[in-house]
Amino acid sequence: MGRAALTAYFWAFVVFLFAPLAVLVVFAFNQSMTPTLPITGWTTHWFHQAFSDTELTGALLRSVGIGAATGLFATALGIMASIGLNARRLRLRALIVAILLLPLVVPYISLAVGLLVLLNQLGLQISLWAVFLGHVVITLPFAVLVIFPRLRSLDPAMIEAARDLGSNELTAFNLVTLPLLVPSLVSSFLICFITSFDEFALASFLAPPGKPTFPVFLYTGSRAPGLLPELIAIGSLIIVASLVVIAVAEGGRRWAERRLRGITAEEAELPAGQDVPALQI
């Protein structure tokens, strides 16, 4: 009975999670302007109309650009912060970790108001740069939480071996540490990108008039019945793109594991004294 209950709970959770996404994709092809059942007909007209709307596509590209820049910059800062936290002798380590993770517990609406007041006090205008910097602040903790555990799990003997072979600290990091951090760096970038792309509170306060990000445009456009079918069409494309990214990432992970298992098996079959072929990163 416990196994049956757990199975039923799992499938109920899957339906609860994915049913709204499936409904959104179905209504993207609905011929009617109102997303109601029964569906009157099937059409791709809303996709063409959505991409011909310059304000909608501009907001979408704006969010993609800010999200990509935020992912790269936050991941780079996460690498440096993780290296600093991994130092053997670091005073006030707990305090530094608490400060780095503070944006996780501060409400975004409070942070947005604080950043707006700070910009006014500095005599600066709201801009997309302010949105970018605000998104870096809120995504940096995610980058640290993803990269730092991976860095802690690496064997220090590999770095010491590289140093013994004549490498300096920078060369050892580039040739040994960084390739081993690639999976966590990709995860950090995706998490930071999604967080920035989906963020609404900061963007609503810091984005300049006439240049909203996609969540802000989505919130304001959902009140206009004429824009609703276009927003549903774009939303369905975002869902499909997210599923494709997940499938590619999972396929790449399984390919890397099979390749690693194959090289390990090849190593076990080598005669004694024969060198093991190097793993190409």
N, C-alpha and C positions, 0 to 999 in steps of 0.2 A: 504493500500500500504506500509506503514511503517513496519507493522508486516511481510509482505511478503518479503520486502527487507532485514530485519534483519534475517529472516530465511534463505534466500538465501546466505547472507553473512556468517552466521554460518556454513552452510554445505560446502560452498566453502573453508572456513578456515580449516575445518576438513579434507577435501580432500587434500588441499595443505600441511597440516601438516603430514598426515599419508600415503599419496600415496608413497613417497620415501621409507618409512619403509616397506610397503607392497611389493613394487617392489624388495627391497633387499631380503626379505624372499622368494619370488618366484624364483629369480635368484640363490638362494643358492642351489636349487634342479635342476638347469639347467645342462644338460649333457655336454654342450659346455663349453670351457674354456673362451670364450668371452661373457660377459653379453649383448647379443643382441637378438632382436626378429626376427623371430619366434623362440620359444624354440624347440630345436631339440629332446629333450627327458628328462626324469626325472630320477634322481639318487641321492643317498646319499653318493656317493663316496667322495665328497669334505669334508664332515664332518669327515670321517675316516682319510683322508689324513691330514686334519688340526690338528687333535689330535695326529697324529703321527709325526708332525713337532715339534721338541723339542724347537726350537727357538721361534716359535709362542706361544706355550703353556707356555713357560717360561716367555715371555713378558706379557702374559695375567695374569698369577699367580702373577707376580711381581706387576702389577698394582692393582690387587685385594688386595694383602697384604698391599701395601702402602696406598691404599684407606681406608681399614678397620682400620689400625692404625691411619691414619689421622682423620677419623671420631670419633674414641674414644677419642683421645687426644684433638682435637679441641673442642669436646663437653664438656669434663672435664674442659678445660680452659674457655669455654663459661659459664659454671655454676659459676665458681669462679668470672669471670668478671661481670656477671649479679648480683651476690650477692653484690659485691662491689659497682656497680652503683646504686643498690637499697637502699644503706645506706641513712639514713635521713640527715646526715650532711656529705657532701662530697664536698670539695673545688675543684674548677676548673673542675666541672662535664662536662661541654660542651667541654673543651679541651681534657679530657680523652676520651670522646665518639668520638671526631674527630680523635684522634690518633688510636683508635681501629678500626674505619671504614675506615681508610686511604687506606688499600690495595684494597678497592673496586674501587677507582678512579685512582690508579696507574696502568699503562699498565703492563701486565705480562712480556712483553719482556724487559721493563726497569728494573723491579724488578729482572728478571733472570740475566741480565748483572751485576746489582749491587751486587747480591749474589755471582756471580762468581768472581768478583773483590775482594769482602770481603774474600772469601775463599783463594784466592791467597795471599792476604796481611797477612792473619793469618798463611800461610804456610800449609794449608790443601788441600787435594786432593778432587776432585769431587767424589761423592759416592751416593748410594741410601739413606743414612742418610740425605744428603744435600737436596735431592728431597723431602724426608719426612718432614723435617723442613720447606722447602719452601712452601709445600702444607698446612702445619699447619698455616703458616702466612696468606695465601690467603683465607683459609676457616674459620678462627676464626671470622671474621665479620659476616658471615652467621649464625654461632652458636649463637652469641650475639643477632642478630636481631630476631632469633626464640625463644630463651629462655627468654630474658629479658622482652618482653611484657607479656609472660605467668606468669612470676614471679611477675610483677607489678599488674596483675589482681587478684592475690590471696588475700583473706581477711586476714589482719593482726591479726584479732581477733582469728583465729584458732591457730596461733603460740602463742599468748598470753595465750590462754586457755591451751595449752600444757605446757607452762612454769608455769602457776598457779597450774597445777596438779603435778608438781615436776620434769618435764623434763628439762635438760640443753639444751643449744643451739644446740649441735650436735645431741642429741636424738630427739629434736623437728624437726630438719631438716630431719633426716633420716626417721622418722615415719609419718610426716605430709607434709612437703614441697616436698620432693623428689618424693613420689608416685603421687602427683598432677602434677609434672613436667614431668612425663613419656611420655605423648604424644609429648610434645615439644622436649624432648630428642631424641625420635625416629626420629622425623622429622629432627632435627639437624644432627643426624648421617647420615641419608640418603642423605641429601643435601651435607654435607661435603664429603661423600664417592663418590658421583657422580661427584662433582667438581674435586676431586683429580683424580679419574679414567679417567676423560675426559681431564685433563690438559696436554698441549703440550709444551708451551714455556719454562717453568721452567725445565721440564724433559729433553728437548732437549739440554739445556745448562749444567745441573748438573748431569745427569745420566752418569755413567762411560762407556767407550767403551765396547761393548759386552754384556751390561746389559740394553737394552732399555726398557722403559715402553711400554705398548700396543699402545698408540697413536703415539709414535715415531716410533715403528715398523710398525704400520699401514701406516704412511706417507711414510716411505722409501720402504715398501713392495708393496705399490700400484703402484710404478713405474715398478715393475717386473711383466710381464704378467703371469708368472707361479704361482705367489703367490696370484693373484687377486681372483680366485675362493675360496681359503681357507679363505682369509680375509672376503669375502662375507658370507661364511658359519658361521664363528665365529661371525660376526656382526649380523646375523639373530638370533643366539642363545642369544646374549646379549639383543636384542629387546624383545624376548619372555620372558627372565628372568625378564626384567624390567616390562613388563605387568603383570607377575605373582605377583611380589612384590607389585605393585599398587593394584591389585585385593585383595590380602591378607590384605593389610593395610586398604583398604576401608571396607572389610568385618569385620575386627576386630573393626573398628570404629563404624559401625552400630550395631554390637553385643553389644558393651559397652553401646551405647545409649539405646538400647532396654532393657538391663539389668538394667540400671539406672532408666528408666521410669517404669519398673516393680516394682522395690523396692520403688519408690516414690508412685506408686499406692497402693502398699501393706501398706505403711505407712499411707495413707489417710483412708484405711479401718480398721485400728486397733482401738480397743475400747480405750476409754480414760484411761490413766494411764498405758497402756501396753507398754513395751519397744520395740523399733524398732530394728530389727535384723541388725547387723553391716554389712556394705558393705565390701566384701572381695576384697582387691586390688590385 
